[in-house]
Amino acid sequence: MKAVKTEIENFIMDNSWLFWYLPEDKKSKVSKELLLESVLNYGTMDECLKIIKLLGYKESLEILENAKGRKKGNYYPEIYNFFYLYLKKHA
């Protein structure tokens, strides 16, 4: 019996172009940190809002707040600032 895909796995498969560098069998195992980073940096606003809704405002904010050093540096500064302020307001 095949396992049922979660909404996050479906989101990843629907937006697999964001993870072009990963083999197909690894895409569903993307960490939440990498998922949020990739979508916020390269996705459309609709995709950004959808992944925030799937992860939850609070968890998305925690992921941003816990990004330190190189992980924080992977976000475009203006993207990090915008979504940090947005999530801080809505979480």
Buried (B, 14 or more C-beta within 10 A) or exposed (E): EEEEEEEBBEBBEEBEEBBEEBEEEEBBEBEBBBBBBBBBBBBEEEBBEBBBEBBEBEBBBBBBEEBEEEBBEBBEEEBBEEBBEBBEEEB
